Amino acid sequence: MQALGQVWGRIDPRAPDLKETASHLDAPRLHGAQLLLDNWCKADGGFVIGRDIPSRPLSSVLRNIAVLEPVEGDFHVRLGGTALLVRFGRDISGAHLSELYAPATFARRSKWLHDAIDGNRPLMHQIEMRQGNRKPLNFELIYLPVLAPDRRTPWALAGFFYYED
């Protein structure tokens, strides 16, 4: 999709010729991902949605995050930042991850999210996506366990931080 010169959705997330390479990261390399992780580590008991998200210290990266609620074998996107338009080509707020990813990619993302939530630890990957002769999309993906506004229910936060072209 293109509007006012801005190209959104450089990659079709469900295209059959989509190739994705994921490399585990021990620590984020990009400033926004580092900022998000540092603030999560400093938060007393981790992030709580409504208390720590949104917040002034994270204002520069709020556009890069999605808040994910686990629901019956899937994840409901409670909120998706505008930077995710680059990855998905649309506002993903209200969608389920199973709608956004092909089955194999959904299974991998779901496992990573559960690993982060169940292990109460961050999980980070560098992702490169290629589709046909389109320009590759490269980004750091960080999954963080967070708590729902009730401060008891485990949710997840996903951060998408793009490498400059």
Buried (B, 14 or more C-beta within 10 A) or exposed (E): EEEEEEEBBBBBBEEEEBEBEBEEBEEBEBEBBBBBBEBBEEBEEBBBBEBBBBEEBBEEBBBBBBBBBBEEEBBBBBBBBEBBBBBBBBBBBEBBBBEBBBEEBBEBBBEBBBEBBEEEEBBBBBBBBBBEEBEBBBBBBBBBBBBBEEEEEBBBBBBBBBBEE
